[in-house]
């Protein structure tokens, strides 16, 4: 059984994902409300002009830059939320199936995407985008262990 706080964190992430899927530009304002000022997000490699796997985006402006780079890489992006669940008390994992069209190639395809959200005081404090569900599981476990040691 999960605590009410953990359930709230899962609901927060699920709501953000729904908003991002509807209109990511408007959802960025919601992201601002739901994140800490010192947020750090690591991007996943996502195509020509998109976020690089090793890139770190700091603060709310960094997250806005991340999404602008995503937009540069994909002319069309939507996703199915397959699963959103807690990993420990301070991490939420989201497993997605993305539907994409390359902005430069015009190619359409589907791919797994995983997001690991690090939570602090009921807000998103950090996390990452990775390109497989297995990587997302690994990253979520790493973040949960890191939070437990803190």
N, C-alpha and C positions, 0 to 999 in steps of 0.2 A: 504494500500500500504506500502511495506517495503522499507527501505532505501537501497541504493547501498551497504553500509557497511554490513548491516544485510544479504543481498543476498550473498555477498562475503563469509561471515562466513558459511552460509548454503552450498555453493558450496565447500568450503574448507573441511567441514565435509563429504560431499557426496564423494568427491574425495578420502579422506583418507579411507573411508569405502570400496570403490571399490578396492583400493590398498591392504587393509588388506585381503579382500576376495580372491584376486589373489595370493598373497604371503606375509604372515604377516611378515616374517623375513626381506624382502626387504622394506616393508612398514614402518618398525620401523625407518629407516633412514629418510623417509619422515615425520614421526611423529616428529622426532627430529627437523626438519626444521619448522614444523608448530606449535610447542608448546613453551611455555615459560620455562626458566630454572628452575623456582620454581613451576612447575606443581605439582598438587596433584590429584591423581586418587584413588578412592575408588573402591575396587573390589567387585564383587558379588559372593556369594557362587556358586561354579561350579563343584563340584564333588571331589572325592578323589584325593588329591594332587594338587588341583586347588586353585585359590584365595579364601580367606575367605571373607565373607560379610563385616566384620568390618575392614579388612586390609586397610591401607592407603599406597599408593605407591608414594614416593616423588621424583621429578626430573625425568629427562629422563632415568636415570638408573633404577629408580623405575618402570617406564612403561615397560622397557625391562624385568625386573624380573616378572612383572605381566604376560606378554605374555609367558614367559617360564613356569610359573605355569599353565597357560591355556593349553599349549602344554602337560604338564605332565598329565593333567586330561583327555584330549580328543585325541584319535588317529586320529580322523577325525572331522573337524569343518568347516562348511561353513554357509552362511546365505543369506537370501533374505532381501533386504532393502525394507521395506514396506512404510516408510515415514521418511523424514528428513525435519524439519521446525524450524523456530525460535520461541522462547518463550521469548518475550520482546526483548530488544536490545543486550543482552549479553549472551544469552543461546540458544543453539541449541539442539533439541531433535531428536534422531534417534530411530525408532521402527523397530525391526528386527524379523525375524523368523529364528532361528538357527536350523541347521541340524547337529546332533552330534553322535559320536560313542565313548562310554566310553573306555578309555585306559586300565582300569583295568577290567571292566565287559564285554566289547565287545557289550553292548546293544546299539542299534540305536534308536534315537527318535528325535522329533522336540519339540522346546520350544520357547516361547516368550523371547526376551531379549530387554531391553531398555537401551539406553545410553543418559546421559545428559552431554553436553559439556559446560563448563563455558568459555567464551571468554574474552580476554583482549588484546587490541591493535591489533586486527586482528589475534590473535594466541589462541591456546587452553591453558588455564591456569589451568584447573582442570575439575573435573567431576566424574562420577561414572557409574558403570555397575549395573543394577538391573534385576531381573528375571521376571518381568511382565511389561506390557505396562502401567498399572495403576500406578505402583510404579514410573516408568519413568516420567509420567505426573506430579505426585506429587513432585518428586525431581526437575524437571525442573522449576516448579512454585516456589518452595522454593528458588532455586538458583537465579531466576529472581527477586524475592522480595528482596533477600539479595543484589543483584547488584544495584537495584533501591535505596536502603537505604544507599548505600556507597557514 
